[in-house]
Amino acid sequence: MEIKTIGIACDHAGYPLKKFVMEYLENHGYKYKDYGTFSDLSCDYPDFAHPLAEDIEKGEVYPGIAICGSGEGMAITLNKHQGVRAGLAWCAEIGGLIRQHNDANAIVLPGRFIDNKTAEKILDTFFNTSFEGGRHQRRVEKIPVK
């Protein structure tokens, strides 16, 4: 995966893990753009997911990372955008498969269900896995609603 500036967004439930992920990105030399939230005060995940998704679609950030409590809210919201393929990953194998088979351009982490070490393994795998193409390309091309 050729990484540009990474976009990162979370809600209040994802904020603690987002702080760790930003440290991880800095330690690995990745540039990132933070879409918020900026505290653990209650907020609404779509307020942060939509701006991240819009910038993924415009090519301003690639890939995206989103974090909320279960990961589901962020994944659902991101995937409303035609140009986003966000996958929810709770283990490294899933983090690799969403890249390899789905050409995911965003990864969603369930902040309340994984620890920092697991998040690190997931991100390592996601960033170091390429899209396989072939039969998967045909499937990915069928995803957008026309």
Secondary structure, DSSP 8 states (H G I E B T S, - for coil): ----SEEEEE-GGGHHHHHHHHHHHHHTT--EEE----SSS---THHHHHHHHHHHHHTSSSSEEEEESSSHHHHHHHTTSTT--EEE-SSHHHHHHHHHTT--SEEEEETTT--HHHHHHHHHHHHT-----THHHHHHHT-S--
